[in-house]
């Protein structure tokens, strides 16, 4: 019981930080979608090379978000783990 009381504030603070990180992550995903929809990619005047360049930029951002998503998935698994002594 003492450990729970001692670690409670730390866990609560960490959970607040995780929630803020998740909100920031969601914002990045939303911003990527907005940026893609507002990009020049959908203009018919683009050459193939220009379109490919824009797509590569978005692909780079998307890959970074994929890596972060994996980290958050692993974090979720860790937080769902019950520790038994």
Buried (B, 14 or more C-beta within 10 A) or exposed (E): EEEEEEEEEEEEEEEEEBEEBBEEBEEBBEEBEEBBEEBEBEEEEBEEEEBEEBBEBBEEBEEEBEEBEEEBEEEEEEEEEEEEE
